[in-house]
Amino acid sequence: MGKILIIDDDESFLSLLSSYIEHYYPRLDVQTCKNPLLGLKSMKQDLDLMIIDLEMPQLDGSKLLKYASEKGINKNRIILLSSHDADYLHHHFPMGTCLAVLNKYEAAQKAVLDMIFSSLEKKAAG
């Protein structure tokens, strides 16, 4: 089963995204955390994907990304979500920093997430 950890302090967005994944990609095991400090404990090397909100109090997504990388989680399994526009995100997180940086409110970005979720679903079924 594909393991996904989502860390986002926006409880309604967190609920929406996790419900969406559970409904459309039932082979994926979704764990959520709205407190970034508590999310540190859930970061394990067996995760297939981490989705981290960039803007959070206490500990922002860039620090969580750094921590996850230091803990041995492959950066190509980490997605950063943000309310910033694509230009800002690509300037601050150039290609290779992580799997993707996406604007969490742009509908077109959903297609990227769906491609990733679909790929994990196929792998989990295989």
GUTORGU-10599 format. One line per 4 residues: number of its first residue (from 0); for each residue x, y, z of N, C-alpha, C. Coordinates in Angstrom, 1 decimal, m for minus. Example, Ala and Ser with C-alpha at 12.3 -4.5 7.8 and 13.67 -1.06 7.14 Angstrom:
<gumars>
0> 13.2:m5.7:7.8:12.3:m4.5:7.8:13.2:m3.3:7.8 ~ 12.8:m2.2:7.1:13.7:m1.1:7.1:12.9:0.0:7.9
</gumars>
This chain:
<gumars>
0> 0.8:m1.2:0.0:0.0:0.0:0.0:0.9:1.2:0.0 ~ 0.6:2.2:m0.8:1.3:3.5:m0.9:1.1:4.3:0.3 ~ 2.1:4.8:1.0:2.0:5.6:2.2:2.2:7.0:1.9 ~ 1.2:7.9:2.3:1.3:9.3:2.1:1.2:10.0:3.4
4> 2.0:11.0:3.7:1.9:11.8:4.8:1.7:13.3:4.3 ~ 0.6:13.9:4.8:0.3:15.3:4.5:0.4:16.1:5.8 ~ 1.2:17.1:5.7:1.3:18.1:6.8:0.9:19.4:6.4 ~ m0.2:19.9:7.0:m0.8:21.2:6.6:m1.6:21.7:7.8
8> m1.4:22.9:8.2:m2.1:23.5:9.3:m3.5:24.0:9.0 ~ m3.9:24.0:7.7:m5.2:24.4:7.3:m6.1:23.1:7.3 ~ m6.9:23.0:8.4:m7.6:21.8:8.7:m8.6:21.5:7.6 ~ m9.3:22.5:7.0:m10.3:22.2:6.0:m9.6:21.7:4.7
12> m8.5:22.3:4.3:m7.8:21.8:3.2:m7.2:20.4:3.4 ~ m6.7:20.2:4.6:m6.2:18.8:4.9:m7.3:17.8:4.8 ~ m8.4:18.1:5.3:m9.5:17.2:5.3:m10.0:16.9:3.8 ~ m10.1:18.0:3.1:m10.5:17.9:1.7:m9.5:17.0:0.8
16> m8.3:17.3:1.0:m7.3:16.6:0.2:m7.2:15.1:0.6 ~ m7.2:14.8:1.9:m7.2:13.4:2.4:m8.4:12.7:2.0 ~ m9.6:13.3:2.0:m10.8:12.7:1.6:m10.8:12.4:0.1 ~ m10.3:13.3:m0.6:m10.2:13.1:m2.1:m9.3:11.9:m2.4
20> m8.2:11.8:m1.8:m7.2:10.7:m2.0:m7.9:9.4:m1.6 ~ m8.5:9.4:m0.5:m9.1:8.1:0.0:m10.3:7.7:m0.9 ~ m11.0:8.6:m1.5:m12.1:8.3:m2.3:m11.6:7.8:m3.7 ~ m10.7:8.5:m4.3:m10.3:8.2:m5.7:m9.1:7.3:m5.8
24> m8.4:7.2:m4.7:m7.2:6.3:m4.8:m7.2:5.4:m3.5 ~ m8.1:4.4:m3.4:m8.3:3.7:m2.2:m7.1:2.8:m1.8 ~ m6.2:2.5:m2.7:m5.0:1.7:m2.3:m3.9:2.6:m1.6 ~ m4.1:3.8:m1.5:m3.2:4.7:m0.9:m3.6:4.9:0.6
28> m2.6:4.8:1.5:m2.8:5.0:2.9:m2.4:6.4:3.3 ~ m3.4:7.2:3.7:m3.1:8.6:3.9:m3.1:8.9:5.4 ~ m2.0:9.5:5.9:m1.9:10.0:7.2:m1.8:11.5:7.2 ~ m2.5:12.2:8.1:m2.5:13.6:8.1:m2.0:14.1:9.4
32> m1.5:15.4:9.4:m1.0:16.0:10.6:m1.2:17.5:10.4 ~ m1.9:18.2:11.3:m2.1:19.6:11.1:m1.1:20.4:11.9 ~ m0.4:19.8:12.8:0.7:20.4:13.6:2.0:20.0:13.0 ~ 2.8:21.0:12.4:4.1:20.6:11.8:5.1:20.0:12.8
36> 5.0:20.4:14.1:5.9:19.9:15.1:5.6:18.4:15.3 ~ 4.4:18.1:15.4:4.0:16.7:15.6:4.3:15.9:14.3 ~ 4.2:16.5:13.1:4.5:15.9:11.9:5.9:15.3:11.8 ~ 6.8:15.9:12.5:8.2:15.4:12.5:8.3:14.0:12.9
40> 7.5:13.6:13.9:7.5:12.2:14.4:7.0:11.2:13.4 ~ 6.1:11.7:12.4:5.5:10.8:11.4:6.4:10.6:10.2 ~ 7.5:11.4:10.1:8.4:11.3:9.0:9.2:10.0:9.1 ~ 8.9:9.1:8.2:9.6:7.8:8.2:10.1:7.5:6.8
44> 11.2:6.7:6.7:11.8:6.5:5.4:10.9:5.6:4.5 ~ 9.9:4.9:5.0:9.1:4.1:4.2:7.9:4.8:3.5 ~ 7.9:6.1:3.7:6.8:6.9:3.0:7.1:6.9:1.5 ~ 6.0:6.8:0.8:6.0:6.9:m0.6:5.9:8.3:m1.1
48> 5.3:9.2:m0.3:5.1:10.6:m0.7:4.8:11.4:0.6 ~ 5.4:12.6:0.6:5.1:13.6:1.7:4.6:14.8:0.9 ~ 3.5:15.4:1.5:3.0:16.6:0.9:3.0:17.6:2.1 ~ 3.7:18.7:1.9:4.0:19.6:3.0:3.5:21.0:2.6
52> 2.8:21.7:3.5:2.4:23.1:3.3:3.6:23.9:3.6 ~ 3.8:24.9:2.7:5.0:25.8:2.9:4.8:26.8:4.0 ~ 3.6:27.4:4.1:3.3:28.4:5.1:2.6:27.9:6.3 ~ 3.3:27.6:7.4:2.7:27.2:8.6:3.4:27.9:9.8
56> 2.6:28.1:10.9:3.3:28.6:12.1:4.2:27.6:12.8 ~ 5.0:28.0:13.6:6.0:27.2:14.4:7.1:26.7:13.5 ~ 6.8:26.0:12.4:7.8:25.3:11.6:7.3:25.3:10.2 ~ 7.9:26.1:9.3:7.4:26.2:7.9:7.9:25.0:7.1
60> 7.3:24.9:5.9:7.5:23.7:5.0:9.0:23.6:4.6 ~ 9.7:24.7:4.4:11.1:24.6:3.9:11.9:23.9:5.0 ~ 11.6:24.2:6.3:12.3:23.6:7.4:12.0:22.1:7.5 ~ 10.7:21.8:7.3:10.3:20.4:7.3:10.9:19.6:6.1
64> 11.0:20.2:5.0:11.7:19.6:3.8:13.2:19.3:4.2 ~ 13.9:20.3:4.8:15.3:20.1:5.2:15.4:18.9:6.2 ~ 14.5:18.9:7.2:14.5:17.9:8.2:14.3:16.5:7.6 ~ 13.3:16.4:6.7:13.0:15.1:6.0:14.2:14.6:5.2
68> 14.8:15.5:4.5:16.0:15.1:3.7:17.1:14.6:4.6 ~ 17.3:15.3:5.7:18.4:14.9:6.7:18.0:13.6:7.3 ~ 16.8:13.3:7.4:16.3:12.0:8.0:16.4:10.9:7.1 ~ 16.7:11.2:5.8:16.9:10.1:4.8:15.7:9.9:3.9
72> 14.7:10.8:3.9:13.6:10.7:3.0:14.0:11.3:1.7 ~ 13.8:10.6:0.6:14.2:11.0:m0.7:13.5:12.3:m1.1 ~ 14.2:13.3:m1.5:13.5:14.6:m1.8:12.6:14.5:m3.0 ~ 12.8:13.4:m3.8:11.9:13.2:m4.9:10.6:12.5:m4.5
76> 10.4:12.4:m3.2:9.1:11.9:m2.7:8.4:13.0:m1.9 ~ 8.9:14.3:m2.1:8.3:15.4:m1.3:7.7:16.4:m2.2 ~ 6.5:16.8:m1.9:5.8:17.9:m2.6:5.6:19.0:m1.7 ~ 5.9:20.3:m2.1:5.6:21.4:m1.3:4.3:22.1:m1.9
80> 3.4:22.4:m1.0:2.2:23.2:m1.5:2.2:24.6:m0.9 ~ 1.7:25.5:m1.6:1.8:26.9:m1.1:0.7:27.7:m1.8 ~ 0.4:28.9:m1.2:m0.5:29.8:m1.8:0.2:30.8:m2.7 ~ 1.5:30.8:m2.7:2.3:31.6:m3.6:2.2:31.2:m5.0
84> 2.4:32.2:m5.9:2.3:31.8:m7.4:3.6:31.0:m7.8 ~ 3.4:30.5:m9.0:4.5:29.6:m9.5:5.8:30.2:m9.6 ~ 5.9:31.5:m10.1:7.2:32.2:m10.2:7.9:32.3:m8.9 ~ 7.2:32.6:m7.8:7.8:32.7:m6.5:8.3:31.3:m6.1
88> 7.5:30.3:m6.3:7.8:29.0:m5.8:9.1:28.4:m6.6 ~ 9.1:28.6:m7.9:10.2:28.1:m8.7:11.5:28.9:m8.4 ~ 11.4:30.1:m8.0:12.6:30.9:m7.7:13.2:30.4:m6.4 ~ 12.3:30.2:m5.4:12.8:29.8:m4.0:13.1:28.3:m3.9
92> 12.5:27.5:m4.8:12.7:26.1:m4.8:12.9:25.6:m6.2 ~ 14.2:25.8:m6.7:14.5:25.4:m8.0:14.3:23.9:m8.3 ~ 14.2:23.5:m9.5:14.1:22.1:m9.9:15.1:21.3:m9.2 ~ 14.7:20.2:m8.7:15.6:19.3:m8.0:15.6:19.4:m6.5
96> 15.0:20.5:m6.0:14.9:20.7:m4.6:13.9:19.6:m3.9 ~ 12.9:19.3:m4.7:11.9:18.3:m4.3:11.2:17.8:m5.5 ~ 10.2:16.9:m5.3:9.5:16.4:m6.5:8.7:17.5:m7.2 ~ 8.0:18.3:m6.5:7.3:19.4:m7.1:6.9:20.5:m6.0
100> 6.8:21.7:m6.5:6.2:22.8:m5.7:5.0:23.3:m6.5 ~ 3.8:23.3:m5.8:2.6:23.5:m6.4:1.8:24.6:m5.6 ~ 1.0:25.4:m6.4:0.1:26.3:m5.7:m1.1:25.5:m5.4 ~ m1.5:25.5:m4.1:m2.5:24.6:m3.6:m3.9:25.1:m4.0
104> m4.1:26.3:m4.5:m5.4:26.8:m4.9:m5.6:26.9:m6.4 ~ m4.6:26.6:m7.2:m4.8:26.6:m8.7:m5.4:25.3:m9.1 ~ m6.5:25.3:m9.8:m7.1:24.1:m10.2:m6.2:23.3:m11.2 ~ m5.4:23.9:m12.0:m4.6:23.2:m12.9:m3.5:22.4:m12.2
108> m3.2:22.7:m11.0:m2.2:22.0:m10.2:m2.7:20.6:m9.8 ~ m4.0:20.5:m9.7:m4.7:19.3:m9.3:m4.3:18.1:m10.3 ~ m4.1:18.5:m11.6:m3.8:17.5:m12.5:m2.4:16.8:m12.2 ~ m1.5:17.7:m11.7:m0.1:17.2:m11.3:m0.3:16.2:m10.2
112> m1.1:16.6:m9.2:m1.3:15.7:m8.0:m1.9:14.4:m8.5 ~ m2.9:14.5:m9.3:m3.6:13.3:m9.8:m2.6:12.3:m10.5 ~ m1.7:12.9:m11.3:m0.7:12.0:m12.0:0.1:11.3:m11.0 ~ 0.5:12.0:m9.9:1.4:11.4:m8.9:0.6:10.4:m8.1
116> m0.6:10.7:m7.7:m1.5:9.7:m7.0:m1.8:8.5:m7.8 ~ m2.0:8.7:m9.1:m2.3:7.6:m10.0:m1.1:6.7:m10.1 ~ 0.1:7.2:m10.2:1.3:6.4:m10.3:1.5:5.6:m9.0 ~ 1.3:6.2:m7.9:1.4:5.5:m6.6:0.4:4.4:m6.4
120> m0.8:4.7:m6.9:m1.9:3.7:m6.9:m1.5:2.5:m7.7 ~ m1.0:2.7:m8.9:m0.6:1.6:m9.8:0.5:0.8:m9.1 ~ 1.5:1.5:m8.5:2.6:0.8:m7.8:2.1:0.0:m6.7 ~ 1.1:0.5:m5.9:0.5:m0.2:m4.8:m0.2:m1.4:m5.2
124> m0.8:m1.4:m6.4:m1.6:m2.5:m6.9:m0.7:m3.6:m7.5 ~ 0.5:m3.2:m7.9:1.4:m4.1:m8.6:2.0:m5.1:m7.8
</gumars>
